[in-house]
């Protein structure tokens, strides 16, 4: 038994020595970059440093699609699972700051499978690059989660105290500024992002969005249902009147490109 314990201790010391001396920071970043290339994604890590006991820190980690920034996190800290390194798999848990809020999650990268699961809380919507990638601007408090398993996954989020600016898609101005709370659930399947549920709430007005985003193009419908006491400005009411289906029910097409 003593010999077994000594042998295990030697293996652990050698492996720890490999982490400190043999495995450079560039190797870890390059493995992550290689796994993202198949999705036309890139990553930039500023100030990435290994620590003791398979820990690491980074001043900033940026996820990009072509030249567009999709996600930017700061003050990142995490840990790499050493047992998975023996199996030629990178398994990482990390925490960081995201647009004034926090983000935490896990990533597992191997030749056979890539998985990721992240939670984010109380992030400022106006500082999220994804908002501008969809051609939108505004503010609010964003919380939610994101899961990815190879080519499939889910996105769920809520926006509180939303103030999203009106935006035209295919020449149709959407009255997004009248909604103050947003809830969304979407499913990723290859290059298709299917909207499971997307609800918007304002003062005595409710809307939902359905459809999908395929290969970077939106094919959605926004259904708007104002209550009897709802009062909007003349321009918005005239806009809704063009798409009236029945009393209290309007259907607006939402079409156009996005970057993700």
Residue pairs with C-beta under 8 A, 6 or more apart in sequence:
15 82
15 85
15 86
16 53
16 82
19 50
19 54
19 82
19 85
20 50
23 50
23 85
25 48
25 49
25 50
28 48
28 50
28 56
28 80
28 90
29 43
29 45
29 48
31 90
31 109
32 43
32 90
32 107
32 109
33 42
33 43
35 109
35 114
36 42
36 43
36 63
40 65
40 66
41 63
41 64
41 65
41 70
42 63
42 64
42 65
43 61
43 62
43 63
43 64
44 60
44 61
44 62
44 64
45 58
45 60
45 61
45 62
46 58
46 59
46 60
46 61
46 62
47 57
47 58
47 59
47 60
48 56
48 57
48 58
48 61
49 56
49 57
49 58
50 56
51 57
53 79
54 79
54 80
54 81
54 82
54 85
55 77
55 78
55 79
55 80
56 77
56 78
56 79
56 80
57 76
57 77
57 78
58 76
58 77
59 74
59 75
59 76
60 72
60 73
60 74
60 76
61 72
61 73
61 76
61 96
62 69
62 71
62 72
62 73
63 69
63 70
63 71
63 72
64 70
65 133
65 259
65 260
66 259
68 129
68 133
68 259
68 260
69 129
70 129
70 130
70 133
70 259
70 260
71 98
71 129
71 130
72 98
72 99
72 129
73 96
73 97
73 98
73 103
74 96
74 97
74 98
75 96
75 97
76 94
76 95
76 96
77 94
77 95
77 96
78 92
78 93
78 94
78 95
79 92
79 93
79 94
80 90
80 91
80 92
81 91
81 92
81 93
84 90
84 91
84 108
87 110
88 110
88 111
89 108
89 109
89 110
90 107
90 108
90 109
90 110
91 106
91 107
91 108
91 109
92 106
92 107
92 108
93 104
93 105
93 106
94 104
94 105
94 106
94 107
95 102
95 103
95 104
96 102
96 103
96 104
97 103
98 120
98 123
99 123
99 124
99 125
99 127
99 128
99 142
100 122
100 123
100 124
100 127
101 120
101 121
101 122
101 123
101 124
101 141
101 142
101 143
102 120
102 121
102 122
102 123
103 118
103 119
103 120
103 121
103 123
104 118
104 119
105 116
105 117
105 118
105 119
105 146
106 115
106 116
106 117
106 118
107 114
107 115
107 116
108 114
108 115
108 116
113 149
113 150
114 148
114 149
114 150
115 148
115 149
115 150
116 146
116 147
116 148
116 153
117 145
117 146
117 147
117 148
118 145
118 146
118 147
119 144
119 145
120 142
120 143
120 144
120 145
120 146
121 143
122 141
122 142
122 143
123 141
123 142
123 143
124 139
124 140
124 141
124 142
125 131
125 138
125 139
125 140
125 141
125 142
125 159
125 162
125 164
126 137
126 138
126 139
126 140
128 142
130 260
131 137
131 138
133 258
133 259
133 260
134 258
134 259
134 260
135 167
135 169
135 256
135 258
136 164
136 165
136 167
136 176
137 164
137 165
137 167
138 162
138 163
138 164
138 165
138 176
138 177
139 161
139 162
139 163
139 164
140 159
140 160
140 161
140 162
140 163
140 164
140 182
141 159
141 160
141 161
142 157
142 158
142 159
143 157
143 158
143 160
144 155
144 156
144 157
144 158
144 184
145 154
145 155
145 156
145 157
146 153
146 154
146 155
146 156
147 153
147 154
147 155
148 188
151 188
151 189
151 190
152 187
152 188
152 189
152 190
153 187
153 188
154 185
154 186
154 187
154 188
155 184
155 185
155 186
155 188
155 193
156 184
156 185
156 186
157 182
157 183
157 184
158 181
158 182
158 183
158 184
159 181
159 182
160 181
161 180
161 181
162 179
162 180
162 181
162 182
163 177
163 180
164 176
164 177
164 179
164 182
165 176
165 177
166 173
166 174
166 175
166 176
166 177
167 173
167 174
167 176
168 174
169 218
169 253
169 254
169 255
169 256
170 253
170 254
170 255
170 256
172 239
172 252
172 253
172 254
173 239
174 222
174 252
174 254
175 224
175 232
175 236
175 239
175 240
176 200
178 202
178 203
178 205
178 232
178 236
179 200
179 201
179 202
179 205
179 207
180 201
180 202
180 203
181 200
181 201
181 202
182 198
182 199
182 200
182 201
183 197
183 198
183 199
184 195
184 197
184 198
184 199
185 195
185 196
185 197
185 198
186 193
186 194
186 195
186 196
186 198
187 193
187 194
187 196
188 194
191 214
191 215
192 212
192 213
192 214
192 215
193 212
193 213
193 214
194 212
195 209
195 210
195 211
195 212
195 213
195 220
197 208
198 208
198 209
198 210
199 206
199 207
199 208
200 206
200 207
200 208
200 209
202 230
203 230
204 226
204 227
204 228
204 229
204 230
205 224
205 225
205 226
205 227
205 230
205 232
206 224
206 225
206 226
206 227
207 222
207 223
207 224
207 225
208 222
208 223
209 220
209 221
209 222
209 223
209 254
210 220
210 221
210 223
211 218
211 219
211 220
211 221
211 254
212 219
212 220
213 219
213 220
213 258
216 257
216 258
216 259
216 260
217 255
217 256
217 257
217 258
218 254
218 255
218 256
218 257
218 258
219 255
220 253
220 254
220 255
221 251
221 252
221 253
221 254
222 251
222 252
222 253
222 254
223 249
223 250
223 251
223 252
224 240
224 243
224 249
224 250
224 251
224 252
225 248
225 249
225 250
226 232
226 240
226 248
227 248
228 248
232 240
240 250
243 250
243 251
243 252
244 250
245 251
